[in-house]
Structures are given as structure tokens and as C-alpha cells.
């Protein structure tokens, strides 16, 4: 047995470091274990040196490359589906606090569970974090979030931003050191973006490109257009595609403004309200003299069989407040109010048309 206490301590630290690396790669590490790891790493210089040696031994971070980011960093793990009710002031203040904490670590994009642990100066940990974040073309592995029909889900991202996905929606997230890229592939989402001046937040959605620093806005991706509504802050909206050599048209939206973008360009800026833009987050649909065609686009997010309006009635106006939990009843109410009939001859599509007299 080696009687050298210093050598024994070194061996013990290496054993502990090996155990931590193995647990980091296990894909089953709890938040409590992550905090325990942060405490262990900060405890002594010997711990940091041992961890550094083990990481180097495992191949300059290559052996850690496949570790799922959403398992290592709890901010990337979606929260439980929200209740369809108004957000309390307490929860809103807590979310603002998380966004403020995020700004503290904006330069390096450090995970929130590490903030407060005093590890920003730890070279070994920074090597692991930077290696994981920028390995392979300089970007984190792509993350995709989806919701099923009738499901509403809130996703908390590593930068402190929160995104609420509407029913039957899909969102792709790809963050890098220089920018935060997202793409709404289908459906609707409400974005509450943490402010990071050095890393703009962008959303690609159909015919629209959206660029922000820190703000709150809603994006609806429809078959014929993309609608963007701002409830807080400022958002730049531009066309996604344009004839080569021509500058895409763009507008800047501020609070209570909205615009639609299609292959034909941008519409005029219109007035909206937070209640109108985010009604679905409260479990309701609010229509105020809304064209039938537009109202059905929103309702279709909740219907198993989509519905469209015949050309001669699609401009009729719909007003009322309806529950998203019963879309079939909402469809019946609209049909009756506008004196229409439903054509179910196609099993995959319902058509609203005038009644035959």
C-alpha cells in the first residue's frame, strides 16, 4: 500500500472525477446530482485538476459529444403542459427573474444550474461546456419540440426564454454562440424571449423571418400566410424569400401591432391586443368581426378533420368567444350563426357552404 497521503488523495480525486464523467454520460442525471457535481468541482483545486485530466484522457471531449444537452441542462427540458388559465403575477415575476439571471451568463451561455456556484473561472468546466456547445460545426445538437392535437405545451430554453406551443405544432431550436435560431415548422407559438444583445433571437416561419433581442410575440403559421403579433417590445419582420438582387420587404412592429406575411409580401400593419394575440394560451378563441376563412384557420388547430369555407362565404364575419376544449361545438355554433351547412362528403375535409333554399 502506498503510504504517501498526497498520492492517495490524488488517486481518490481521479476516481471521483472518473465517476462524475461516467454519470455525466449516463443520460440519467437528476438536477440534484448536477448541483452535487457543481459543488464537488468547486470544492478544491485538486478536484478541478483531476476532472481536467480525466476529460483529456477521454479524448479531448470527443467521448462526451453524444451526451444529450437537454439531460445535462434542465432549462432545455420542457415543463409540464400548462393549465389553460391566466398566468399569475407570481409566476410571471419568477420567469422575469430567470431571464435576468440568464443575462448574467450571456457572454458564455453558461447553464442556469451552474450560476451562483462560482465556477465561471474554472477552466476544466469551461472546456467541457464550450466543447459540448460548439462541437460539430459550432452548434448545439438540434432540438425539436412538438405538440399533439389538443395539447398545449410550454418549453423553457437554456437562455431563459420560454415558448408556448399551441395544439398540433412543431418547433425546431438551434442555438449557437453568436445567435439563437428557431423555426416554426407548423402550428402556432408564443415567444417570451430573454434579452441577450450579443445573441439575436430569430424565428423562421413560412414566408416570414422574425428577428428580436428580447420581447414577447405570437406567431401563427397558416397554409397561405404567417401572422405575427407583438405584445411587448419590438420585432423586425421581413419576407423570407425574394427575387435575387432585390431587398426583402420588412417592417418593425411594436406592442399591440400585427402583420401578415405571404408569398405576395407584407400586409399593412394592424392594431391588436395582448388578449387577442394570446387568447389560445388561456384556452379560448376570441373572434371580433374576423373573416370566416381566418377564423377557421385558427379552429383547425384543434379539429381532427379540417374545415374550409366555400369561396362565396369565406369573407363573412365571425364574432364570439369559444372554448378550444370543444372545437366541434365551436364549429356547430359558427355554422348556425352564419346560417351555413356542413358538407361531409369528403372524409378528410369539411366544407362550409350556404344553405340550399
N, C-alpha and C positions, 0 to 999 in steps of 0.2 A: 504493500500500500504506500502510496506517495504521501509523505508527511508534510509536504510544503503547503501551508494553508492558502497561499496566494494562487498556486496552481490548482488546488482543489476548487477554489472559488471560481476560477476561470472555466474549468470544466463544467461546473454546475451552471454557470451562466450560459455556456454554449448549449447544454442540454435543454435549458429553459427556452432559449432562442429557437432551437430546432422544434420544440413542442409548439411554440407560438406560430412559426411558419406553417407547420402542418395543420394547425387549427384554422389559420387564415385561408388555407386552401381547401378546407373540408366542406365549404359551401353550406355549413350548418351552424355558423357562429352567431350567437344571440347578441343583442345590444349590450347586455350586461357584460358579456365576455369581451366585447370591443372596448368597453370602458376599462375593464380589468387590464387588457393589453396596453392601453394608453398609459395607465398608472404604472405598470411594470416597466415600460420603456422609459418613462420619465424619472424613475426612481434613482438610478445610478448610471455613471458613465460606463461602467462595466457591462450593464445591460445593453446599452446602445452599441458598444463595440462588438459585443457578441452577436447581436442581431445583424449588424452590418456584415460581419464575417459570414454568417450563415446565408444571408441573401446573396452575397458574392459567390459563395460556394454553389448555390443553386443555379448559377448561370446568368449572372447579371440581370436578374428579374425575369428571365425567359420562362423559368419554371412556374412563375406566378401569373403569367399572361392570361391564362384561361379563367382566372378567378372572377366570378360574376360580380360586377360592380354593385348591383342592387342588393347583393347579400352583404358586401363589406360596408356599404354606406347606407344607413337606414333612411336617409332623406329620399333615396330613389325608390323606396318601397311604397307602393300605393296604399293610402289609408283606406279604412273601411268605407263602403258606399255611404254617402251622406243621407240624412233624412231630408225629405222634401219640405223644409221649413226655413224660415228666415234665419240667417246666421246671427248668433248672439254677439253683443258688443264685446263680451269677454273673449270669445274665440277669435274675433277679428283682431283685437289688441294683441293676443298671443301670436297670431300669424304675422302681424306687423313687426313684433319683436324678433321673430325668427328671420324675417327679411333684413332687419337691421344687423343681426348677427352675421348674416351672410355677407353683408357689405364689408365687414371686418376682414374677411378672408378672401376678398375678391381677387387680389393680386395672384394668389396661387390656386384658388379654387379648393381650399382645404375642406374636408368633410366636416359637417357641423358637430359630429360626436367627438371630434378632437379639439374643438375650440374650447379654451379655458384650461387645457391640460398643460400649457406651457411648452408645447413641443414644436413650435414653429421653427426653432433654431436647430432642431435635431436632424442632422444630415442623413442619418440612416433612414429615418421615416420619410423624409422628403424624397429620397431616392426611390423608395418603394412607391410612394404616391405619384410622383411625376412619371415613373416608369409605367405604372398601370394606366395613367391618364393619357400618356402620349405614345404608348406602344402601338405600332402599326399605323402608319400614315398620320400620326399625331392626333388621333381622336379616340375617345372612349367608344367601346363597343356600342353599336346602335341598340336603342331600346324602343319597343313598340307596345303601346297600350291600347286596349280595345274594350268596348262595352257591347253587351248583347242587347237584343230587343227589350225595351222596358227598363234597362239598367242605367243608373246614373252613378258615376264614379269620380272620386277626387284623387289626383296624383300629386304628390309632393316631390319636387325635383331637388337635386343636390345643391342648386344655387339659392334655394329658399323660395323659388317660385311655386305657385300652386295652379294646377289646371283641372277644371271640372269638365268631364266628358259627358255629353248627352247620350241618350239611347242610340244604339247601333252606330257607334262612332269608332274611328281608328286614328291614332296619333303616333307619329314617329319622332323620336328625340335623339339628337346627336350633338353633344356639346364638345367644344374644343377649348383650348386656352384663350383663343382670340375671339370666339363668337359662340353663341348659343343658338343652334339651328333646330327648328321643329317643322314638321309638315303634317297638316291635317289631311289625311287620305280620304276620309268620308265622315259625314255627320256634322256635329256642332261641338264647340268647346268655348269655355270662358277662361280667359287667361288673367292671372294676377301675378305680374312679373316683378321679381326682385330687381332693384336698380343696381346695375353694375356698369358704370360709364365706360370702362375699358372693354367690356364684352357685350356688344349689342345683342338683342334677342330678336330673332326673325321667325316668321311663320310663312310657309308656302301653302297656299290653299287654292287649288284650281287655277283660275285666271289671275289671282291676286298674290302679291308679295307684300308682307307687312313687316315693318321694322320699328322697334321700340327700344328704350333704355329701361324704363320702369313705369308700368301703368297697368290699367285694368280695361279689358275689352273683350267683346264676344265675336266669334267667327262662325258663320253658317256656310257650309259648303253644299250648294244645291246643283242639280243637273245642268242648269243654264247659267248660273252666276254664283258669286261668292259675296255674302253680305258681311260687312264689318261695322260694329257699333262700339263706340268708346264710352265708358262710364267713369273713367278717371284718367287724368294725364293727357298725353299727346301721342298720336300714332301716325306714321307715314305709310300710306297705301299706294301701291303702284301696280301697273299691269305686269303680268309675269312674262308674256311673250309679245314681241313687237317685230315688225319688219326690220331686218338687218340694216343698220345705219340710221335708224330712227330712234329717238329717245322715248322710252315708255312714258306714258302719261302718269302723273302721280298727284296726290293731294295729301294734305295734312289735316287729320281730324283731331278735335279736342273734345272735352267732356260733352256728352249729350248730342253727339253728331254721329251719323252713319252714312255709308256709301255702299253701292253695289258695283261689282266688277265682273265683266264678262268678256267674251272674245270681241265684242263690239266696242269695248272701252269702259270708262267710268261714268256712272250717273252723276247727277248733281248731288251735292251734299244735302242731307235732310236732317231734321231735328228728331231726336229720340229721347228716351229717358231710361234711367237705370232699371226701372220697373219693367219697361217694355223689353229692353235688351236682355234681361236676365230672368224673365218670368218662368222659364222652364226649370231654373235652379230651385224654384220654390214649389215645383210640382204643378204648375198651371200654364196655360196658354192664354194670352190676352190679345184679342184682336180688336182694333179700333178702326173701323172702315178700311179693313185690309182686303185687297183683291183676293177673290176666291183661289186663284192659282197660287198665290203666295201662301195663303193660309193652309192649303193642302200640302204644300211642300214641308211645312213645319209639322203638320199632323202625321205625315208619312213616316216620320222618325219612330213612331210608336205603333204603327199598324203592321200586321203580319202580311196583309195584301195591300199594296199601294193603291192610291186613288188619284185620278186626274179629272179635270173639268173639261167638258166639251168646249170647243173654241167660242161658241156663242154665249157661254155663261161664265167664262173664266175671269172676266172683269167685274163681276158682281161683288158687292162689298159685304164683308163679314164683320160683325161686332159681337163681343161677348167674352166671358171668362170661362174656360173649360179645364177640367182636370186631366192631366196626362195619364193618370192611372186607369182611365176608362176611354181609350181612343175610339172604340166602336160606338159608344154612346155619343161622343162628340160629333162623329160623322153623321149619325142619325139626326142630331139636333141641327146641324148646319143644313142638311138635306131638307129638313122640314121648314126651317126658317126661310130658305130661299126658294121654296116650292119647286124642288128638283126631284129627280128619281135616280135610283142607283141601277146601273147595268152590270150584272154579274156574269154575263155570257162568257167572259174570259176568266178562267180560274186564277190567273196571275195578275189581274188588273181590274179595278172597279172604276167605272166611268160615271160621273155626274152629268146629267143632261136635263133639258127642260121636260116637264111632264107633257105627255101627248093628250090633247083635249079631244 
